[in-house]
Amino acid sequence: MARKGNKEIFVGPDEGARLPVLDVAHKVPSESLGGAVTIVEWGLPPGVMIPPHTHGREHECNYVLKGELTCDVGGEIVVAPVGSYVVKPKGVYHALCNAGTEDVWVIEIHAPGGFEGWYDEYEEIASKFAAGEIDEEEHRRARAELSERYGVSFHDERIPEVRARFGLEP
């Protein structure tokens, strides 16, 4: 990474802190641009969905680098191929899914910044859940407590409806 003083001014394709369970790479932390934005990259394998949730503090935008990202933004389904942007305003629920057959990789921008801490903390929760150290109820409770601190609400009651709209098996 190239630096000017104590600021990163260049992040290469394979650089940035990686969170292996979530498949997230931190690219531009909020302090790099005075808190204005956070930029991460993340991947989603076929058949995987990020459940419906609403951000109360930041707007989000995805740019699709690989694959095809299916999104439910406030009840509208869009299928975003490579080169597409998906805008997710704060206060509007959204869910994301890879309904295709190849991996999806996206750039995600949060404005204002500061959301990168959620990814770091959720990586630990997701790791414990994946290892069987906590059950589904404990996972949801821990996610809800974390998300409340970051102004995010998950809408698990919508999962069956959204999965059906995405064409995923229950």
Residue, then its C-alpha position, 0 to 999 in steps of 0.5 A: m500500500a502506498r502512503k502519504g504521511n499516515k494516509e493510504i493513497f493506493v490500495g492494490p487489487d489484493e490488498g486490504a484487511r480480509l475477513p475470510v468467513l464473510d469474504v469481505a476485503h476492507k479497501v478504503p476505511s472511513e478515516s482515509l477520507g475524513g469519515a465520508v465513506t467506507i469502501v469494501e469488496w465482498g463475494l457471494p457464492p451461488g445460492v447465498m443470500i444476505p438477508p433483508h435489512t435496513h440501514g438507518r445511518e448510511h446510504e449504500c451503493n454496490y458496483v458489480l465486478k463479477g457475476e450477477l447480483t440479484c437485489d430486492v431494494g424496497g420490494e423492487i427486484v433488480v438483476a445487476p450484471v457486471g458493470s452495474y450499480v445498485v443504489k440502496p438508500k438509508g431507511v429502505y430495506h434491501a436483500l442481496c442474493n447470488a441466484g446465478t451459477e458463478d461467484v459474485w464479487v462487488i464493491e460496496i460503498h457506505a456513506p457516511g463511513g464508519f460501517e467497517g466496524w460492523y463487518d469486523e465484529y460480525e466476522e467473529i459472530a459468523s465464525k462462532f456460528a459456522a464452527g457450531e459454537i453458537d446456535e441459530e438463536e444465539h447467532r440472531r441475538a448477537r447479530a441484533e445486538l451488534s446491528e443495533r449499535y450500528g443502526v441496522s435492523f434485520h427483517d428475518e420475518r421476510i426471509p421466506e418471502v424474499r427467498a421465494r422472490f429470488g427463486l431460491e429453495p426454502 
